Amino acid sequence: MGISPISIKESAEGTGLNREISIPGFSKGVGLKDLAIMSRQMATMIGSGLSLLRTLNILAEQTENKPLAKILKQVRDDVERGVSISESFAKHSESFPPIMINMVRAGETGGFLDGALESIAANFEKEVKLRGTIKSAMTYPVIVLLMSLVSVLIMLIFIVPIFEDMFKGLGGALPAPTMFLVNVSNSMIYVVPVLAVGGFAFSVWWRKNKNTDRVRMRVDPLKLRLPVFGNLLKKIAVARFSRNFANMIGAGVPILQALKIVGETSGNWVIENALTKVAESVRQGQSISGPLLLQPVFPPMVTQMIAVGEDAGSLETMLNKIADFYDQEVESSTEQLTAAIEPLLIAFLGVVIGGMVIALYMPIFSIASVIK
C-alpha cells in the first residue's frame, strides 16, 4: 500500500547543501545591538500604522542576523495563531532579555507598544555604546599585554636554549639571574602544556558555572573590591540599574516586578541581592529610597536623587539623570584608566624583556672582563 503526501511545506532549516551548519561555541547568536536595531525598526513600522503581523514579516525577511530572523518567523507564526507578542518573546528568553519581554507586555496592555519599543531601543543603544566605549578603551592595553606574554614565551622557549648551549661550551658557573632564567626555560616543556590544559579546563568550567548563584555570590563581591577596576565596575552596574529601572517605570511595569527584573539584569550578584531586599521592604509599604540607603553598594548621591524623585513624583526623570551621569563617569574613568595602564604596561614589558636580555648577556660580560 503506497503513501501519498497530503501537504508539502518548505523546511525552514534547509536540507542537504542548503542546511546551515552550526558549530557550538562559534555560531553567532542574538546580540544586544541586533535587538536594538530590531526594536527601533519595529517601533517605527508600528508607529507608521503597519499591522503587527506585517511588521514581523518584514523584519523576519530583512534581518541580517539569521538566528534572530528564525526567531521572528516563529514569533510571527505565534501572533498569527492569536498568541500575544510578549508571550511569544517569553518562549525565546535565551534571546530576549526579561526587561524587553516585560516592557513589551506593558506596552501591549497599555496600548503604547510603539512607545515601549522606542524605550527598549534607546535603552539597548545606550548599553551598546557603553560596552563599546569600554571595549575600545581596553583594546590597546590588552593587545600590549598579550604581545608581552608572547614575547616572553618566545624568548624562554626558543632564545634561551640557544644561549644555554653556548654557555655549556664556555664552562664555569653561571650568574644567579642567568641560572634562574635557564631553569625557567627548561621548565617550559612541562609548564606550557599544564597551563594550556588547565586554562582550557577552567574556561569550560567557567562558561558552565559562571551564572550559578554559588559562583556569583563569591566572585561578584570580589569584582567590586578590586583595587582599580572595582570602582569602574560599580559605576557600570549603577548606570545599568538606573537606566533599566527608569525604562521599566516609564513603560508602566509595577515597581516590585521592575525591581526584580532590574536586579536580575544588573550583571552583579551584589546589586541583585540588594534590590531583592529593597523589593521586600517596598512590599511591606516602605519607600524605595529608604531601604536603598541601607545598601552600601549604592552611592549616597543615587539614593538622595531617588528620594527627591519619589517626593516630587518624577522618579523616572531622576533615574534617567543618574544613568546619564554614571554613563559619563564610566567613560571618563575608562579613559583615565587606559591612560594610566598604557605606560605601565610598556614599562612592564621593558623591564621584563630588558631583564631577560641582561641575564642572558651577564656570562658574556663576565668572560670579557676576565679576558681583559
N, C-alpha and C positions, 0 to 999 in steps of 0.2 A: 504494500500500500504506500503510495507516494505522499510526500508532504508538500503542500502548496503555501507559499507566503501570503499572509493576509495584509501586510503593510511593509513598506521599505522606508527606512529612515537613515539618513547620513550620520555616521558616527562623529561625535564632536571631538573625539580623541584622535581620529585619523587612524589609518591602517597601513600595514606594510611600510614602504619607504616614507610615507607621509606622517607616520606616527612620530610625535615629538619625544625625543629622548631626554629623560630627566635623570641627572646624576645627583644622588643625595649629597648635600653639603655644598654643591656648586650651582644648583638651579636658582635662578633669580626669583625672589618672592615678591610680595606686595610691600613696597616701601612707603614711608610717610609722604614723600614727595608725590608718588603716584596717587595717593589718597587725596592730597591737597588739590592736585590738578583735576581729579575726578569730581571732587566736591564743588570746586569753582565752576566747572562746566555744567554740572548738574543743576546748580543753583541758577545759573544764567538761563538755561533752557526752560526750567520750570517757571522762573520769573517772567519769561517771554510768552508763556501761555501754552507751551507744549505739554502734552499729556505725559504722565509718569512712564507709561509703557513705551511711548515713542522716544522719550529721553533715554531710558535704559537701553533700548535697541540701538540708538545712535552711539551711545557710549561703548556698548559691547563691540560694535563694529570698528570704532575709531581708536579705541585704547590700544596703545603700543605694547603695554605690559601684558603678555599672554596669560599668566595666571589670573590677573585682575579681569581681563576680558572674559575668561572662562567663568569666573565667579559672577560677573554681571549678567551673563546669559542665564545662569541658574536663578539669579535674583529676578530677572525679567520673567522667567517661567513661573516662579512662585507668585509674583504680583499678578500675573495673568490668571492664576488659579484662585485669586482672592486673598492671598496672604499679604499682610502689611509689609512695607519695605523694611521697617525696623526689625520685625520678626525674621525676615529673610536674612538681613545683615547678621542677626544673632546666630544664625546657623553657621556663619563663617567667622566666628570670633577669633580664629587664628590670624585673620587678615584685617578685620575691622575692630579697632580698639573699643573698650567699653564706653569711653567718653563719646565716641562717634555714634554708637548704637543708641545710647540714651538721649543724646541731643536730637537725633533724627526722630526718635519716639516722641519726644516732647514737641517737636515741630509738627509731626503728624497730628497729634492730639489737639494742639492749639491752632492749627490751620496756618502755620507760617513755616512750612518745610523749606522754602527757598531761603528764608532768613536764617534758619538753623544751619543750613548747608553753607551759607556765606560765612557764618561764625566759625564753623568747623574748618573751612578752607583757610580763613585768616589765622586761626589758631595753629594749624599744621604748618602753614607757610612760615610763621614766626619760629616754630620749633625747628624746622628745616634750616632756616637762616642761622639760628643759634648753634646748631650742630655743625653747620658749615664753617662758621667763624672759628669754632674750637678746633676742628679738623685742619683747616688751612693754617692756623697758627702753630699747630703742633707737628705739621708735616716735616718741616726742615729739621727741628731737633731730633725727631725720630730717625730720619734718614742719616743724620750725622752719627747718632748713637749706633745704628746698625753698621755703618761703614767702619766705625771704630772697632766693633766686635769682630767684623770680618777681617780687618787688617791685623788685629792681634792674633786671630786664629791662623791666618796665612803665615805669619812670622813664626808662630810656635810650631806649626806642623811642617812647614817647608824650609824656612830660612835657618832656624836654629839648628836643625840636624846637620846642615852643611857646615856650619861653624863648629859643631861638636866634633865632626870627623877631622876637621883641621886642627882642633885643639888636641886631639889624641895623638896626632903626628908630632906636635910640638913637645908633648910630655910636660911633666910638672903639675903642681896643684893649681886648680882654677880659683879665682877670687870667689868669695861667697855669693855676690849677686849673680855672677855668671853660672855658678853651680846650681843656684836656685832656679834660674831660667832654664837650664838644661834639664833638670829634674821635672819641671812643669811640662816641658816639651815632650819628654819621654812618657809622661803620664797621659798625654792627649789621646793615645791609641786606646786607652781604656775609658777616659773621661767623656770623650765626644760621643761614642755610642750610648753610654749610660744616660748622658744628658738628652740625647735625641729621643731615646725610647721613653725616658721619664717625662720629657716635655710633651711628647705625643699622648702618653697615657693621661697626663694631667689635663691636657686640652680636651680630651674625650670626656673625662670625668667632669670637668668644669662645665662644658656645654650641656651635660645631662643634669647637673645638680645646682647650677648657679641660681636658678629661680626658686629653689625649695626654701621654705621658711628656716629650716635647720641651718642652711649655709648663709642665707641673707641676714639673719639675726646676729651672726657672728662677724660677717665681712663688712656689711654696710656701716655699722658704727665705727669700724676701723678706718673706712674711707673718709669719713668726716673728721677724723682726728689726725689725718696725715699732715706733716709739718707745713708743706707748701700748697699741696693740691686740695687739702681738706676744706679750706675756706672757699675755694673756687667751686667745688662740688656742692657745698651747701647753698651757694648763691644760685647755681643752676637748678637745684631742687626747689628752692623758694620761688624762683621765676616760673618754673613749670607749674607749681601748685597754684600760684596766684592767677596765672593765665587760664588754666583749666577750670578753676573754681569760678572765675568771672564768666567764662563762656557757659558753664553749666547753669549758673544762676540766670544769666541772660536768656537762656533757652527755656527757662521755666521748670527745670528739674528740681524736685523737692530737696531742701537743704540736707537732710540726713542721707539721702541717696547720693547727692552730689559729693558730700564729704567722703563717703565710702569709695566712690569711683575715683575721686581725685587722689585719695590715698593710694589706691591700687596702681594708678598711673604715674605716681611721683617718681618712681625709679629708685627709691631708697626705703628700706625697712623702717628706719628711724622715723621718717616722715609719716609713713603709713601707720605705724603704731601710735604716734602722737595724735593723728587725725581720728583714729579709732576711739581713743579716749575722749577727744573733743566731741565726737558724734554722740557718745554715750551721755556726756554732760548736757548736750543740747537736747537730747531725747528726754532728759529729766526737767527741762524747762529753762536751762541757763542760756546765756548769750553765747555767741561764737568766740568773741574776743577774750572773755573771762577765762575759760579753760585753756584757750590757746596761749595765754600769758604764762601758764604753768609749765608749758613745754619749752625747755631751753633751746631746742633746735631752731625755733623761730625767733629772729631778732626782735628787740623791743619796738623798733620802728614799724615792723609789719603788724604787730598786734595793736599798736596805737592807731595806725591808719585804719585797720579793720574796725576798731571800736568807734572811730569817728564816722566811718561809713555806715555802721549799724545805726548810730544815733541820728544821722542825717538822712537815712533812707536811701543812701547811694553806695551800697556795698559793692555793686558791680563796677562802678566807676573807680572806686578806691583800689579794688583788686587789679584792675587794668593798669592803674598808675604804678602800683607796686611791681607788677610784671614788667612794665616798660623800664622802670628804674633799675631792676635787677638784671634785665637784659643788657642794659648799658654797662652795669657793673661787671657782668661776666665778660663782655667784650673788652673792657678796659683792663681787667685783671688778666685776661688771656694774653693781651698784647704785652703787658708788663712782665708776665711770667716768661713769655717767649724771649723777650729782650734780655732777661736775666739768664735764661738757660743756655742760649746760643754761645756766649763767650765762655761759660763754664764748661760746656761740652768740648769746645775747641781746645781749651786749656787742658782738660782731662785727656783728650786724645794726644796732645803734645807731650804731656808728662809720661803717659803710658808708653807710647811709641819711642819717645826720646830715651826713657829709662831703659827700655829693652835694647836699643841700639848701643847705648853706653855700656850696658852689661856685657854685650857681645864683644865690644872692642877693648874692654879692660885687659884681657890677657895679652892682646897685641901691644897695647901701651906698655904693659909690664916688660914684655920682651924687648921692646925698643929701648926702654930705659936701662935694661941690663947690658944691651949691646953698647950703648954709649959709655 
